[in-house]
Amino acid sequence: MKKFSLYIIAITAFLGSCTEKEKAMPKVIYEDAKAKPTVKADSSQIKIADLPIHMDGTKYLIHAIGDVRIYEGNTKAYGSSKTNSVSYAISNYNRFELTGYFENLKFQHIDSTALRPLTDKKIQMQTVTFLNTISDKTKKQILVYSLVDMDTNKDGKLDANDIKSLYISEISGNKFEKLSAEFQELIDWNIVEAQNRLYYRTIEDINKNGAFDKNDLVHYYYVDLLSPDWKTEKYDPIENGTEE
């Protein structure tokens, strides 16, 4: 029983140290924050594209671009102690949404062979959503993106440990614009069809400790999806207002 108790204590201490290490890893490092850090290019990565997808009701094919992923495993094979598994899948497609970790999209009109890249900037996309209900109602076809566009923790790479931002574009990839403010982490977003608006929340690290927690400030915004410039409007549902 004593040995078992010591074992539990050791495991608890180990998990506690891991938790402390996780807490100690900031999402933002503010030293010279105005200067955007350089993302290191990995020459060992091989660029590939997923097969194109076509979202119902649109006239564009979308090709996700990313890297071949190699996972080390312990599978034994003849002549070696282990083998690596290779994944050629960059994204997952579920009718009106692409998810995964990919670095660009290329758009192709269904009547053309030409492919146009979404951006020439270094980014890591996590979700791409087609607003099909807005399209059905207004005929305006829009894509909404959650992605990482800056190495905010300055570790030389773009990944889920950096700040996530919100972007928008036309279905063709044109008018690719950032909605969320710099150094504000995207919390979530949704569509209110009755208003043709996109609402979203972000959090700002107001105490500048590099992490996002309960002591920081949540911001609320909306965008009129039918406006030509997609101007972001800020609102505050927490403030006491007068009843109409």
N, C-alpha and C positions, 0 to 999 in steps of 0.2 A: 504493500500500500504506500509505503514511504517513497519507494522508487517511482511509483506511478504519479504521486503528488509532485515530485521533483520534475518529472517529465512534463506534466501539465504546466508547471511554472515556467519551465524553459521554453515551451511552445508559446505560452502567453507573452513572455518577454520578447521572443523573436517577432511575433506578430505585432507587438507594440512598437518595436524598433522599426519594422517595415512601415507601419502607419505613420510614425514620426517622419520617416524619410519621404513618404508620399506628401505629407503636409508641408515638408520643407522645400518641395519642388514648386516654385512659383510659375504661374502662367505668363507673367510679365516681368521683365527685368528693365528697370527704368533708367539705368545708366545710359546717357546719351540717347534717350528714347526717340528723339527727332530723326536721328540717322537710322534708316532702315537697315537691319543686319543682312549680311549676304548669306544666301542659302547655298550650301556646298553642293556642287554637282557630283553625282555618283556615276563614274564612268563604267562601273560594272553592270549597271541596270540596262535592260533591253526594252526599248519602247515597242508596245504592241497596241492594237485597237480591238475592241469588241466588235462583233458583228453588228451592223446597224439596226436600230429600232425605229419603228414608226408609230407615233402616237395618234390614235384615232381622231379623224377630223382635221388633221394638219397636212401640209404639203412638203414636209421636210423629213429626211432621214437624219438620225443623230448617231454619231460614232463616238463612243467613249475611248479616250486615249490614256494609257498609263504604262506601268512597268510590269514585266514578268515577275512573279513573286516566288521565291524559293524558301521552302520551310525545311529546316533540318529535322530529321527524325531518327529513330533508332531501329528502323526496319533493316533486317539483315538480308544481304544478297550475296550471290557467289562472288568471291574475290574481294569483298569489302565488309567492314563491320557495320556500316549503316549506309542508307541511301537518302538522298534529298528528294522531297516531293515538290513538283513545280506546278504552279497555278497560272493558267492563262486567262482566268476570269478577272476582269477589272471591276465590273459592276453587276448589280442585280436589277432586273426590270420587272416592275409590277404595274402594268397597264399605263398609268399616268405618272410614274415616279421611277427615277433611277437612284439607286443607293450604292455606296461603296466608297473606295478611296481612289480617285482618278484625278489626273492633272489637267485635262483639257477636254473639250468636245469639238467635233467637226460637224458642220451642218451641210447637208446636200439636198437641194431641191429635187423633188421626185422626177422632174423632167430634165435634169441636168446630171452631168458626171463630175462637175466641179465641187470641190470640198472647201469650205471656209472655216478656219479656226475661230473659236469663241474669243480667245484672248492670246496675247503674246507675253503675258505676265506669268510669273511663277506662282501657282496656286495649288491647293489640294481640295477638290470638291468632295462633299459627303452626301448631299442629296440634290437632286434636280427634279422639280415638280411642275407638271403642266397643269395650269388652272383650267381644267376642262369645263367646270360649271360656269365660269365667267365667259369662256369661249362660246358655250351653248347659248348663253343669255345675250351677250353683247357682240359676238363675232370677233372680239379682240383676243388674240392668242398670245399668252404670256407664260414665261418660265420663271420660277423662283428657285434660287440657289442658296444652300448653306455651305460655306466653304472657309478655308483658312487662306489668307492672302499675305500674312506677315509672320516672320519668325519671332514672335513676341517674347519667347523665353530664351532666345539667342543660343540655341543648341545646334545651329547649323542646318536645321531641317524643318519642313512644314509637316505638322501632324496634329493629332487630336489634343496634344498638350499645349497648343497655341490657341489664341483667341479665335472663336468662330464668328464669322460675319454673314450678313444677309445681302444678297444681290438679286437683281431682276433683269430680264431681257425680253425682247420679242421672240417669237417661236423660231425665227431665222437666226437667232444669236446676235442680231443687231441691238443697239442701245443697251449694251451690257453695263449696268450701273450699280454702284454700291449704295445700299440704303442705310445700313447701320453706321454709327459714328466710329471713328478711329478709337481703338483701345476700349471699346465697349463689347462685352461678350453677349452674343445672341442667346436668349433663353428659349423663346419659342415664337411661333407666328401662326395666324389663322386667317381665313377669309370670311367676311360677312357679306354674303351675296345681296342682301337687301339694300346695302349701301354701295356695292361694288368697291369695297375697301379691303386692303390688306392691313391687318393689325399685327404689331410685334412688340416684344419686350426685350430690353437689354439690361445688363448690369454694369455699373461703373465702379472701378476699384478706387473709391474716394480716399481711403486711408493709405493707398499706395504701398500695400504690403505684398503685392504681386499675386495675391489670390483673390477669388471671388467668394464672399461669405455673407452672413446675415448683417454684418456691419456696413455693407456697401449699399450703393444707391441704385434702385431699379427705375428705369426710364420706360415710358409708354409712348408709342408712335402709331400713326396710321398713314396710309398712302391711298389716294384716290386712283384706282387702276385705270379709269377712263380719262384721266388728265394726260395731256401730251408730254409733260415733263416729269411725271411721277414724283412730285414734290413731297417731301416728308413733313408731316405735321405732328407736333408734340402735344400730348394732352396728359392730364393728371387725374385719374379716377379716385385718388385718395383724398384730394382736397375737398372740403365741404363746399357744396354749391347750393344755389337757391333753387327751390323747386318751381317748376313752371305750372 
